[in-house]
Amino acid sequence: MKVMILAAGRGERLRPLTDTVPKPLLEVRGRPLIEHHLEALSRAGFEEIVINLSWLGNQVRDHLGTGSDFNLAIEYSDESGALETAGGILQALPLLGERFIVVNADIYTDYDFARLKRTDSKAHLVLVENPQHNPDGDFSLVESMVGNDSPTRYTFSGISQYHRSFFDGLVPGRQALAPLLHAAAKQQQITGELFTGVWSDIGTLERLQALNV
């Protein structure tokens, strides 16, 4: 199974750092953030990675190359302008298989990606306890079904697995993923799991600094 790492974002809230360094190459605990993902994916047995690139993307490509340093084979999906999550995935579909994993580059976690090899639903989300910056959460989780209605809600971690048919009917271009997920959750079409290990969204300078203390 292939894995797509979403690495095209500008990282506005991490300026001025991201004026010259792309967000995936910002250092967390002594090394670029994206390297933590690549090492974890390699340990979990994955071999083929697709990374989408836009803002300062050549720096990411130059740093990671073919992925051989991580015992991985990396392909790149170049975007002339960031297409947001759904748009970026749709553009990269020719590089991905029938089923694939998607990981946000701007999270830090010790999640065991091997767990996702056992998932076979059309879409499967990894949820986490709500952080301070998202106290109301994104989705409910009743047994293994993701929904919108339960008063107990969790935050989408940025780790998920999809069958390519989940993106059927989308028109190429800039499109967000959240509306698609919420619509599918309303129809009880998504499974999920709650992860309680280490997880942080590196979305601001403050959160980045907190991890590097």
Protein Blocks (a to p, Z undefined) as FASTA:
>chain_A
ZZdddfkbgolmlccklmmbcfklpceehiafklmmmmmmmmnopabdcdddfehklmmm
mmnmnolmnopacdddddfbdebjmlmmmmmmmmpcfbdcdddfkbccfbdfklmmmpcb
fbdcddddddfklmnojbdcehjaccfkbmbdcddehiacddfklmgoiacddddfklmm
mmmmmnopaccdddfbdcdddfbfklmmmmmZZ
